[in-house]
Amino acid sequence: MSQMDLFFMTLTTGLMVGGIYALVALGWVIIYKCSGVLNLAMGELTIIGAYVTLTFYQMGVPFVFAVVISLIIGLVLGILTERVFLDRLIGEPILTVIMVTVGLSFFFRGLVEFIWGTDTRVFTPPVFPLKPIKIGFLVIGSVYLWSFITAIVLLLILVGFFQYTRWGLAMQATADDEMAAISLGVSARFVYAAAWAIAFMAAGVGGSLLGNINGLNISVSYLGLLVLPAVVLGGLNSIPGAIVGGLVIGILQNFAGAYLDQFFPGGVKQIFPFVFMVVFLLFKPYGLWGWERIERV
């Protein structure tokens, strides 16, 4: 394989994995945008949805319907999580709520290990064809291509929801100015519950797609945390930023694996996005499209 072929294959694969990262990143952004809370349980939300999809798929339910069932369960779990653990914390210091999400991450991780164990599981039979797809000189794994297409379709649906539906506009209004939205009759409690529900759903689908690529075990929850650099890059409260950030981090991660692993063996592919995030924050603390907070004294 020539260096040019390697470059374009690495770029293409990174772009397709980045589409899945963008879907999970959207879950981060939705919760932060609506409530100002950085949800550190996002990795566990990712793996719960993935395991639910796998469970129904192994019961004989077609993958598409298994994902739909996972979406419904994610909707219910998101609302329950917000109502049971976070509803009473509205108006409390942000740090308090963030620490609650840390506790939720351990709780969800323990729940996953208790129900499904820690062994690696795969989708059998394979959901996507094993034969790679050849486009010119590019050879792309079917799982990458179809996962990317699925992620992009869902991203478009979610973006349309926020732009053109009454509920989506209400969520954006609350994010921009909570007091003004409440004065217009928007329920903040509804917005927070909807944000967690959508985050559960987006993360679950992302986890299901990632599970098809690498298999599924408890370490997939780390991939949910790996999306954090994508969220920071785009801006913590920017939906377009989450999409662009996911694509960029997917590409950078793949290039690091292709070109740097030979010089720095031992997982540079997993570390590089966080190194990039630290350096990026030195120059753009609010991300590419994040809101800059200006305080006048």
C-alpha positions in Angstrom: 0.0 0.0 0.0 1.4 3.4 -1.0 1.6 6.3 1.4 -1.2 8.1 -0.6 -3.5 5.1 -0.3 -2.8 4.8 3.4 -3.5 8.6 3.8 -6.9 8.4 2.1 -7.9 5.2 3.8 -7.0 6.6 7.2 -8.9 9.8 6.4 -12.0 8.0 5.3 -12.1 5.6 8.2 -11.5 8.4 10.7 -14.3 10.4 9.1 -16.8 7.5 9.4 -15.9 6.8 13.1 -16.1 10.5 13.7 -19.7 10.5 12.5 -20.5 8.1 15.4 -18.5 10.3 17.8 -20.5 13.3 16.6 -23.7 11.4 17.6 -22.5 10.8 21.1 -21.1 14.3 21.4 -24.5 15.6 20.7 -25.7 14.0 23.9 -23.0 15.9 25.8 -23.9 19.2 24.2 -27.7 18.8 24.7 -27.4 18.4 28.5 -24.8 21.1 28.8 -26.7 23.5 26.6 -30.0 23.1 28.5 -28.7 22.9 32.0 -25.1 24.0 32.1 -24.1 20.6 33.5 -21.2 18.5 32.1 -22.5 15.0 32.2 -19.6 12.7 33.3 -21.9 9.6 33.0 -22.0 9.9 29.2 -19.8 6.9 28.7 -22.2 4.7 30.7 -25.2 6.0 28.8 -23.4 4.9 25.7 -22.8 1.3 26.9 -26.3 0.8 28.4 -27.9 1.6 25.0 -25.4 -0.7 23.3 -26.1 -3.7 25.6 -29.9 -3.2 25.3 -29.6 -3.3 21.5 -27.4 -6.4 21.7 -29.8 -8.2 24.0 -32.8 -7.8 21.7 -30.7 -8.6 18.7 -29.6 -11.9 20.2 -33.3 -12.6 21.0 -33.9 -12.6 17.2 -35.1 -9.0 16.8 -33.8 -7.4 13.6 -31.1 -4.8 14.3 -33.1 -1.8 13.1 -36.0 -2.8 15.5 -33.5 -3.6 18.3 -32.2 0.0 17.9 -35.7 1.4 18.0 -36.5 -0.5 21.2 -33.2 0.8 22.6 -34.3 4.3 21.7 -37.6 3.8 23.6 -35.9 2.4 26.6 -33.3 5.2 26.5 -36.2 7.7 26.4 -37.7 6.2 29.5 -34.4 5.8 31.4 -33.4 9.4 30.6 -36.6 10.8 32.0 -36.4 8.6 35.1 -32.8 9.5 35.7 -33.5 13.2 35.6 -36.7 12.9 37.7 -35.2 10.6 40.4 -31.6 12.0 40.7 -31.5 15.5 39.3 -34.9 17.1 39.5 -34.4 18.3 43.0 -31.1 19.8 42.2 -32.5 22.5 39.9 -31.0 25.8 41.1 -28.3 24.1 43.1 -24.5 24.8 42.4 -23.3 23.3 39.1 -20.5 21.5 40.8 -23.1 19.6 43.0 -24.9 18.4 39.9 -21.7 17.4 38.2 -20.6 15.3 41.2 -24.0 13.6 41.0 -23.3 12.6 37.4 -20.0 11.1 38.6 -22.0 9.0 41.1 -24.4 8.0 38.3 -21.5 6.9 36.1 -20.3 4.4 38.9 -23.9 3.3 39.5 -24.6 2.6 35.8 -21.3 0.9 35.4 -22.0 -1.4 38.3 -25.5 -2.1 36.9 -24.1 -3.0 33.5 -21.5 -5.4 35.0 -24.2 -7.0 37.2 -26.6 -7.6 34.3 -24.3 -8.3 31.4 -20.9 -9.1 33.0 -17.5 -8.0 31.8 -16.8 -10.4 28.9 -16.5 -9.1 25.4 -19.6 -9.8 23.3 -20.1 -9.4 19.6 -23.2 -9.1 17.4 -23.8 -12.6 16.0 -24.6 -13.0 13.3 -22.8 -9.9 12.1 -25.2 -7.0 11.5 -23.3 -5.6 8.5 -21.7 -7.6 5.6 -18.1 -8.8 6.3 -17.1 -8.1 2.7 -15.5 -4.7 2.4 -16.8 -2.1 -0.1 -14.3 -0.9 -2.7 -14.7 2.7 -4.0 -11.9 3.4 -6.5 -8.7 2.6 -4.7 -10.3 2.9 -1.3 -11.3 -0.3 0.6 -13.8 0.5 3.3 -15.3 -1.9 5.8 -19.0 -2.3 5.5 -19.5 -1.8 9.2 -17.8 1.6 9.0 -19.7 2.8 6.0 -23.2 1.8 7.2 -22.5 3.0 10.8 -21.5 6.4 9.3 -24.7 6.6 7.2 -26.8 5.6 10.2 -25.1 8.2 12.4 -25.5 11.0 9.8 -29.2 10.2 9.3 -29.9 10.4 13.1 -27.8 13.6 13.4 -30.0 15.2 10.7 -33.1 14.0 12.5 -31.9 15.5 15.8 -30.9 18.8 14.1 -34.3 19.0 12.5 -35.9 18.4 15.8 -34.2 21.4 17.4 -34.7 23.7 14.4 -38.3 22.9 13.4 -40.3 21.4 16.3 -42.0 23.2 19.1 -40.3 21.1 21.8 -36.9 21.6 20.2 -37.3 25.4 20.0 -38.5 25.4 23.6 -35.3 23.6 24.6 -33.2 26.1 22.7 -35.0 29.0 24.3 -34.4 27.6 27.8 -30.7 27.2 26.9 -30.4 30.8 25.7 -32.3 32.4 28.6 -34.0 30.2 31.2 -35.9 33.0 33.0 -37.3 34.4 29.7 -38.3 31.0 28.5 -40.1 30.2 31.8 -41.9 33.6 31.7 -43.2 32.5 28.3 -44.7 29.3 29.7 -41.8 26.9 28.9 -41.4 24.2 31.6 -37.7 24.0 32.7 -38.4 20.6 34.3 -39.7 19.3 30.9 -36.6 20.7 29.1 -34.2 19.1 31.5 -36.0 15.7 31.4 -36.1 15.9 27.5 -32.4 16.7 27.4 -31.5 13.6 29.4 -33.9 11.5 27.3 -32.3 12.6 24.1 -28.8 12.2 25.5 -29.6 8.6 26.5 -31.0 7.9 23.0 -28.2 9.5 21.0 -25.5 7.8 23.2 -27.2 4.5 23.0 -27.3 4.4 19.2 -23.7 5.6 19.1 -22.7 2.7 21.5 -24.6 0.2 19.4 -22.7 1.3 16.3 -19.4 1.3 18.1 -20.1 -2.2 19.4 -20.5 -3.5 15.9 -17.0 -2.2 15.0 -14.9 -3.3 18.0 -17.2 -5.7 20.0 -18.9 -4.8 23.2 -17.6 -4.8 26.7 -17.4 -2.4 29.7 -14.5 -0.5 28.0 -16.9 0.9 25.4 -17.9 3.4 28.2 -14.4 4.9 27.8 -15.2 5.7 24.2 -18.1 7.8 25.5 -15.5 9.8 27.5 -13.2 9.9 24.4 -15.9 12.1 22.8 -15.2 14.9 25.3 -12.4 16.4 23.2 -14.8 16.6 20.3 -17.3 18.5 22.5 -14.6 20.9 23.7 -13.4 21.5 20.2 -16.8 22.4 18.8 -17.9 24.3 21.9 -19.8 22.9 24.9 -23.1 24.5 23.9 -22.9 24.2 20.1 -24.8 21.5 18.2 -23.0 22.2 14.9 -19.8 22.2 16.9 -20.5 18.7 18.3 -20.9 17.4 14.7 -17.7 19.1 13.4 -15.8 18.2 16.6 -16.8 14.5 16.3 -15.6 14.3 12.7 -12.3 16.1 13.4 -11.5 14.0 16.5 -12.3 10.8 14.6 -9.9 11.8 11.8 -7.1 12.9 14.2 -7.4 9.7 16.2 -7.1 7.6 13.2 -4.1 9.5 11.9 -2.4 9.2 15.3 -2.9 5.4 15.1 -1.6 5.2 11.6 1.4 7.4 11.8 2.4 7.8 15.5 1.9 4.3 17.0 5.1 3.1 15.3 7.1 5.7 17.2 5.1 5.7 20.5 3.7 2.2 21.0 1.2 1.7 23.8 -2.0 3.5 22.9 -1.1 6.9 21.5 -4.3 6.6 19.4 -6.4 6.8 22.6 -4.3 9.5 24.2 -3.8 11.9 21.3 -7.4 13.4 21.3 -6.9 14.5 24.9 -3.4 15.9 24.2 -5.0 17.8 21.3 -7.8 19.0 23.6 -5.3 20.5 26.2 -3.3 22.3 23.6 -6.5 23.6 21.8 -7.9 25.0 25.1 -4.8 27.1 25.5 -5.8 29.1 22.4 -9.6 28.7 22.2 -11.0 28.2 25.8 -14.6 28.3 24.6 -14.1 26.1 21.5 -14.9 27.0 17.9 -18.5 28.0 18.4 -18.9 28.1 22.2 -20.4 31.1 24.0 -17.8 33.4 25.5 -18.8 34.5 29.0 -18.0 38.1 29.6 -18.3 39.4 33.1 -18.4 43.1 33.8 -17.2 44.3 37.2 
